[in-house]
Structure formats: structure tokens, C-alpha cells
Amino acid sequence: MLAGALALAGLAAQPFITSQVAAQAASTGDDNFNIPENFQVMGSADSNERRATARVNGNIVTMTDVEQRLALIIAANRGVDIPEEELQRLRLQVLRNLIDETIQIQEAAAQEMAVEQAEVDAAYQRYATGQLNMTTEQLNEYLASIGSSPRSLMRQIQGELAWDRLLRRNVEPFVNVSSSEVTELYEQLQQSRGTVEYRIGEIFLSANSINRQAVFANAQQIVEQLRQGGSFVAYARQFSEASTKAVGGDLGWIRLEQLQNPQLESAAAQLMPGQLVGPVEIPGGYSILLLIDRRQVGMADPRDALLSLKQISLDFAPGTPAETAQQRADAFAQAVQGMKGCGDADAKAAAIGATTVDNDQIAVRALPEALQNIVLSLSVGEATPPFGSLEEGVRVLVLCGRDDPPSQNAPDYDTLMNQLETERVNRRAQRYLRDLRRDAVIEYN
């Protein structure tokens, strides 16, 4: 649980960027190269033979740096076994991330905007207490227990703070959004009231005609790890080449047309919350999508309703024969059907040896997804069908009351302005980082 929380917590503001933007930013223009069709490698073709260390403009990225950052990803997978081949890919990706971080930290220092250690310490403490409900000492101990270190996480924080500082000086002041653009978008939202919005997570991997097959295979491996329970947020932060990687690939609430790609729109439209699709080929590479949630624009979401529920439980003593348990469960179900609402439940439950628990403030979305639709269809005083098992006992939920959420208002002018500005900042950010990479002197050991 703690490892998952560590990977899921984002340290930057939520970006607003489309897949097409990421694809355009990642395009390599490989058609301009003169590459022979009878391609042959001179020397060893195994990139894994290279040690995962590098010198970036004179600063060294060590094997220890790579392994400690990798430990954060492994911990975020909550015990899911990661094959050695996948670990090697992760090491290479972590190395690329550390190189980017080093470049960003160096650039901030060169422009006299260096991130001071006191700022990193303060952000680290806020992360520990605010996101994980831990003291810094407890976080230090946890990181050491998984094979990482406070220094590794602080380095990631420093890189994110440096990059944010660079963008605020060198990119954001040169991004302009006119009032007419905001007004046009606001009118479009008003017209789309009642249509569906999607909150989507994306992992974007750039590819060209030379490496497309290898990138696709890598994307398939990522999808396989995610289907086995790997953390989407952790993989997005390490693998995705879109600027949303800092927040685990979260695109925020968007309409499908904002993906600006028919393949992605079609794939996302078929998903239920929590489902994954990909890799989907798009211009410039491949995308892996996770549908986090969906809602109707300007409409209240029924899953935000607050319920007053009474749980009635019937437990079975260890060793109870299955036939006996089934008979008691059938009698329990008949007794529940005869109850006259929550006011009658306590007495009826006691008569059959069942127990009751009340919860007066639980949101529908806090319930398991399979149970949400059942509860939403209930009238006050009605109960769900019995559920459970011989080991866990049988139980029902009785609806005692329901407070529906208020209608949602469309985003205001300032919110829309911020969304458009952030989208354009992200476009420029991709180009900015690409230029910094091009100018860096990188030596591999």
C-alpha cells in the first residue's frame, strides 16, 4: 500500500496535453537520413553490454543512481514479478531519465536559477507528511528498506523543481492565449453540455521507421506488466515521453476529440473505468491508454451521491459444513427480504444471529464498481442481493438514505484560460528539452 502511494503521488501541477502534441514533439524526421536498405551493424549490436553509467556535461550518473531509482519502480509494482529482460529495459529508461534530470538541473544553475537544497528538503518533507502521512524519518527508513535512498527521491524532486523553474522563465511568458479563443472554447462547452468527458492516463513512446518494431515490443511488455498489476503511474513517470510523465501520464478531464487521433478516440470510447488499451499506433509512435474515470459535462455524477447504508452480516464459525452454511444463508436472504427498511433491520438481524454496522457518509464511487450500479438502483429501505462467501460470511447493504450531488457548472473563464495556456506550454516544453539534449555532451562508460 505504501509503495503504491509513493509511486502515485505527483509533485507537479496537472498538465493539459493531447496525444497529437506529444507525437509531433517526438517526431524525429528520419526520412532525411541516408540509411542503406541492407543495414548491417559493425561491431557488437547488444546495447545491454554497455554499463548503465554516464557523464553528462561533466556530471556522473552512477550505477548506484540507476539501481536506487529502479528500486522505486519495483516497489510500486506491489510484488508483481518483473522479468530480467524487463528490468534491463527499465534500467536503460531510468538512465535516460537521470540524464534528462541532470541536464535540467544544470540548465537551471547556468541561468542562475539553481534549486537550493533547502527547497528540496522542504518539498521532500511536504511529500512525506502530505502525501504519505509519514515523518521524514519514516520515509527515509522505508526508502532504505526497498533498496533506494532519500538522495534518489530528492534528486527526482530537484529535477522536477528545476524544470518547472525553467519553464516559468523561458516558456510560460511567451505563451499567449487570446480572450476570443477562451470565449470560443466556453461556447463549445456550453453546446456540449451532457456529453461525456473522460479522464485518461497515457504512456506515449516515440518511434520512427528504424526503431518502430523495437518500440512496439517494448510497449507490449509494458502493457503485460500493467495487466499483471504494475503501477500505471510508475511506468508513465519512467517510460512516457509526453510531458504528462511528471503526473503519471494523467491527461486530466478531456473530450475524446481532444485526443486528435481517430485510433485513440475509438479505443478510449470502448473502455470502462480501470480498463487498459494499447499499444495503439499513432503518428510519431505508440500510446497506451488507461481510462481513469468518465463523467457527463455539466451534469452531476450519480456516483458522487452520499449514501446512508446499513450493513447486515452473517458470519459462519470455522468448520461449518457447506450445506449448513448454505441453509443459513438462504434463511438470511428470506429474512432480509421481509425487513421493513432500516428501522426494522437491527431487530430482525439480531433474531437471526446477524450483526449490523452503519455508515452515514459514504460516496457511491467508494464502493466496488460491481456494487455501484446495484446500489444506485435501490430505493430507500431496499437491500442489495446477498453477497460474500463461506470464509467471509454473507452480507447485504440496506439503503437508509441518499443525498444526490448538486449539478456541476461548466469551467469558468480563468480555468479554460489556464488549460489552453498549459497545453501550449507543454508543446514548447517538449521542443525545449529536445534542444537541451541535442546540445549536451554525454559520455557513456
HELIX and SHEET records of a PDB file:
HELIX    1   1 LEU A    2  LEU A    8  1                                   7    
HELIX    2   2 SER A   19  ALA A   26  1                                   8    
HELIX    3   3 ASP A   30  ASN A   32  5                                   3    
HELIX    4   4 SER A   47  GLU A   49  5                                   3    
HELIX    5   5 MET A   63  ALA A   76  1                                  14    
HELIX    6   6 GLU A   84  ALA A  110  1                                  27    
HELIX    7   7 GLN A  117  ARG A  126  1                                  10    
HELIX    8   8 TYR A  127  GLN A  131  3                                   5    
HELIX    9   9 THR A  136  SER A  145  1                                  10    
HELIX   10  10 PRO A  150  ASN A  170  1                                  21    
HELIX   11  11 GLU A  172  PHE A  174  5                                   3    
HELIX   12  12 SER A  179  GLN A  191  1                                  13    
HELIX   13  13 ARG A  212  ARG A  227  1                                  16    
HELIX   14  14 PHE A  232  PHE A  239  1                                   8    
HELIX   15  15 SER A  243  VAL A  247  5                                   5    
HELIX   16  16 LEU A  256  LEU A  259  5                                   4    
HELIX   17  17 PRO A  262  ALA A  269  1                                   8    
HELIX   18  18 PRO A  302  ASP A  304  5                                   3    
HELIX   19  19 ALA A  322  GLN A  337  1                                  16    
HELIX   20  20 CYS A  342  ALA A  351  1                                  10    
HELIX   21  21 VAL A  364  ALA A  366  5                                   3    
HELIX   22  22 GLU A  369  LEU A  376  1                                   8    
HELIX   23  23 TYR A  413  ASP A  439  1                                  27    
SHEET    1   A 3 ASN A  59  VAL A  61  0                                        
SHEET    2   A 3 ALA A  54  VAL A  56 -1                                        
SHEET    3   A 3 ILE A 442  TYR A 444 -1                                        
SHEET    1   B 4 ASP A 250  ILE A 254  0                                        
SHEET    2   B 4 VAL A 196  SER A 206 -1                                        
SHEET    3   B 4 GLY A 285  GLN A 296 -1                                        
SHEET    4   B 4 LEU A 276  ILE A 282 -1                                        
SHEET    1   C 4 THR A 355  ALA A 363  0                                        
SHEET    2   C 4 LEU A 306  LEU A 314 -1                                        
SHEET    3   C 4 GLY A 393  ASP A 403 -1                                        
SHEET    4   C 4 PHE A 387  SER A 389 -1                                        
END                                                                             
